[in-house]
């Protein structure tokens, strides 16, 4: 799956805007580079999306082009590009709580969620105990500041979108998620029971992709589609936000293909119940 062309497209779009600012000023790329004290190739690399301009670069650019009124908008665009690919160590450098809280506005504004998870129960469907066990493991592995209690509380609070407002949730889980123990047998049993409860909600569609299913789409990294406009993909090293329409369309097609392999209703509940029974 593509994971970075949205970033490249946004970088090129910013470069195009900076090119227009320069041309409007009457400066050539070489003249601007000389005024700024840069290597003469730097302007070309920025304008063609080969290099991301720093905030200082943008301020210098608009200063010499006499376009200071555009600086804040251009800086905001640059910050937006930075936010499309965020390494976990940077994103969670103060712990996990802030990341949970930062997602609230997006969750509240999204009407249609499409979620695919191959490895663990997604955060919106987690019990407090399951979330605690999983977050504790993440904090230990990534060597983050331990704010487990606050992070769990923030995640549970975020789950209110399940019950408030006009939200719809289509969730697809690989069957292996049901068999992957997080937090021990008792925690998993309670988590699976919670899935059975959530699956009965009218706003939630829960599909389980059987391990025995004939694959028309291979297992992928977990991803979340927010309405029709953006996708978040969780990689081992980073969280990627996809906004390029062509890429979003690929994820939507992928989700549809995965959904065709899933079982729902009584068949899904039977898979969950079997996983509970297997806990002993």
C-alpha positions in Angstrom: 0.0 0.0 0.0 1.3 3.5 -0.7 2.3 5.3 2.4 4.1 8.5 1.5 2.9 9.9 -1.9 0.4 12.1 -0.1 3.4 13.7 1.7 5.2 14.2 -1.6 2.1 15.6 -3.3 1.7 18.1 -0.5 5.4 19.1 -0.6 5.1 19.7 -4.3 2.0 21.8 -3.8 3.8 23.9 -1.3 6.7 24.3 -3.7 4.4 25.4 -6.4 2.9 28.1 -4.1 6.4 29.3 -3.2 7.3 29.4 -6.9 4.3 31.6 -7.6 5.3 33.9 -4.8 8.8 34.2 -6.3 7.6 34.8 -9.8 5.1 37.4 -8.7 8.0 39.3 -7.1 9.9 39.3 -10.4 12.9 37.4 -8.9 14.6 34.5 -10.6 15.4 31.4 -8.5 19.1 32.3 -8.8 18.5 35.8 -7.6 16.4 34.7 -4.6 19.1 32.2 -3.6 21.7 34.9 -3.8 19.7 37.3 -1.6 19.0 34.5 0.9 22.6 33.3 1.0 21.7 29.8 -0.2 23.2 27.5 -2.8 21.7 28.4 -6.1 20.0 24.9 -6.4 18.1 25.2 -3.2 15.2 27.3 -4.6 14.7 24.8 -7.4 14.7 21.8 -5.0 12.1 23.5 -2.8 9.9 24.5 -5.7 10.0 21.0 -7.2 9.2 19.3 -3.9 12.6 17.7 -3.6 13.4 19.4 -0.3 11.1 20.5 2.5 11.6 24.2 3.4 12.2 24.9 7.1 10.1 27.6 8.8 13.1 29.9 8.6 13.4 29.2 4.9 9.8 30.2 4.4 10.2 33.4 6.3 13.3 34.3 4.3 11.6 33.5 1.1 8.6 35.7 1.6 10.7 38.5 3.0 12.9 38.8 -0.1 9.8 38.4 -2.3 7.9 41.1 -0.4 5.1 38.7 0.5 5.1 38.8 4.3 1.3 38.7 4.3 1.4 35.1 3.1 3.9 33.8 5.7 1.5 32.4 8.3 -0.5 30.5 5.7 2.6 29.0 4.1 3.9 28.0 7.5 0.6 26.4 8.3 0.9 24.4 5.1 4.4 23.3 6.0 3.3 22.2 9.4 0.5 20.2 7.8 3.0 18.3 5.7 5.0 17.5 8.8 1.9 16.0 10.4 1.4 13.5 7.6 4.3 11.3 8.7 4.9 11.3 12.4 7.5 8.9 13.9 6.1 7.2 17.1 9.1 8.4 19.1 8.4 12.0 18.2 4.6 11.6 18.3 4.6 10.0 21.8 7.8 11.6 23.3 5.9 12.7 26.4 3.9 9.4 26.6 0.6 8.1 25.1 -2.0 10.4 26.7 -1.4 13.4 24.5 -1.8 11.3 21.3 -5.1 10.0 22.6 -6.4 13.5 23.3 -5.2 14.9 20.0 -7.4 12.5 18.1 -10.6 13.6 19.7 -11.5 16.5 17.3 -11.0 14.2 14.3 -13.2 11.5 15.9 -15.9 13.9 16.9 -16.1 15.4 13.3 -16.0 12.0 11.5 -19.4 10.5 10.7 -18.3 7.3 9.0 -15.4 5.2 10.4 -14.0 2.3 8.5 -11.4 0.4 10.5 -9.3 -2.6 9.7 -7.1 -4.3 12.3 -5.0 -7.4 11.7 -3.3 -7.7 15.1 -5.2 -6.2 18.1 -8.6 -4.9 19.0 -8.9 -1.3 17.9 -8.9 1.4 20.5 -12.5 2.4 20.2 -13.5 -1.2 21.1 -11.1 -1.9 23.9 -12.0 -2.5 27.5 -10.1 -0.6 30.1 -8.1 -3.6 31.2 -7.2 -4.5 27.6 -6.1 -1.0 26.8 -4.0 -0.9 30.0 -2.2 -4.1 29.1 -1.6 -3.0 25.5 -0.5 0.5 26.3 1.8 -0.8 29.0 3.5 -3.1 26.5 3.8 -0.2 24.0 5.3 2.1 26.5 7.8 -0.5 27.6 8.8 -1.4 24.0 9.2 2.1 22.8 10.8 3.3 26.1 8.3 6.1 26.5 7.5 8.1 29.7 5.0 5.9 31.7 1.7 7.7 31.6 -0.4 4.5 31.4 -3.1 5.6 33.8 -3.7 8.9 32.0 -3.5 7.4 28.6 -6.0 4.7 29.4 -8.4 7.3 30.8 -8.0 9.4 27.7 -8.7 6.4 25.5 -11.8 5.4 27.4 -13.1 9.0 27.2 -12.5 9.0 23.5 -14.8 6.0 23.2 -17.8 8.2 23.8 -18.1 8.8 20.1 -19.5 5.2 20.0 -22.6 6.4 21.8 -22.9 10.1 21.1 -23.8 11.9 17.8 -24.5 10.5 14.4 -21.5 8.2 14.0 -21.3 4.9 12.1 -18.6 2.3 12.5 -17.6 -0.5 10.2 -14.9 -2.6 11.8 -13.1 -5.5 10.3 -10.9 -7.8 12.4 -8.7 -10.7 11.3 -9.8 -13.7 13.3 -6.3 -13.9 14.7 -7.1 -10.8 16.7 -9.6 -12.9 18.7 -6.8 -15.4 19.5 -4.0 -13.0 20.3 -3.8 -12.8 24.1 -3.3 -9.3 25.5 -3.2 -9.0 29.3 -3.9 -12.7 30.1 -6.9 -15.0 29.9 -9.3 -13.0 32.1 -8.6 -9.7 30.3 -9.1 -11.4 26.9 -12.3 -13.1 28.0 -13.7 -9.7 29.2 -12.5 -8.1 26.0 -14.2 -10.7 23.8 -17.4 -10.4 25.8 -17.2 -6.6 25.2 -17.0 -7.2 21.5 -20.1 -9.2 21.6 -21.9 -6.4 23.3 -20.6 -3.7 20.8 -21.5 -5.9 17.9 -25.2 -5.6 18.9 -25.2 -1.8 18.6 -27.1 -0.5 15.6 -24.3 2.0 14.8 -21.6 -0.7 14.8 -20.9 -3.3 12.0 -18.4 -5.8 13.2 -16.9 -8.2 10.7 -14.5 -11.1 11.4 -12.3 -12.3 8.6 -12.0 -16.1 9.2 -8.5 -17.5 9.1 -9.8 -20.1 6.7 -11.2 -17.5 4.2 -10.1 -17.7 0.6 -8.0 -14.5 0.4 -8.9 -12.0 -2.3 -6.9 -9.4 -0.3 -3.9 -10.2 1.8 -3.5 -9.1 5.4 -2.2 -5.6 5.6 -1.1 -3.0 8.2 -4.0 -1.6 10.3 -5.7 1.4 8.9 -8.6 3.8 9.7 -10.6 5.6 7.0 -12.3 8.8 8.2 -15.3 9.7 6.1 -14.1 10.0 2.5 -11.2 12.4 3.1 -8.3 10.8 5.0 -6.7 7.6 6.2 -4.4 6.9 9.1 -2.0 4.0 8.8 0.0 2.6 11.7 3.4 1.4 10.7 6.0 -0.1 13.0 7.9 3.2 13.1 5.3 5.9 12.4 1.7 7.0 11.9 1.0 8.0 8.3 -1.9 10.3 7.3 -3.0 9.8 3.7 -5.1 12.6 2.1 -4.4 12.3 -1.6 -7.7 11.3 -3.1 -6.2 8.6 -5.3 -4.6 7.0 -2.3 -7.7 7.3 -0.2 -9.7 5.6 -3.0 -7.2 2.7 -2.9 -7.8 2.2 0.8 -11.5 2.4 0.3 -11.3 -0.4 -2.4 -9.1 -2.4 -0.1 -11.5 -2.1 2.8 -14.4 -3.2 0.5 -12.4 -6.3 -0.6 -11.6 -7.2 3.0 -15.2 -6.7 3.9 -16.3 -9.2 1.3 -14.3 -11.9 3.1 -15.7 -11.2 6.5 -18.6 -12.9 8.3 -21.1 -10.8 10.3 -24.0 -11.3 12.7 -24.4 -14.8 14.1 -21.4 -16.1 12.2 -19.2 -13.4 13.6 -20.5 -13.9 17.1 -19.8 -17.6 16.8 -16.2 -16.9 16.0 -15.9 -14.6 19.1 -17.6 -17.2 21.3 -15.3 -19.9 20.0 -12.3 -17.7 20.9 -13.7 -17.3 24.4 -14.2 -21.0 24.8 -10.6 -21.6 23.6 -9.3 -19.6 26.6 -10.4 -22.4 28.8 
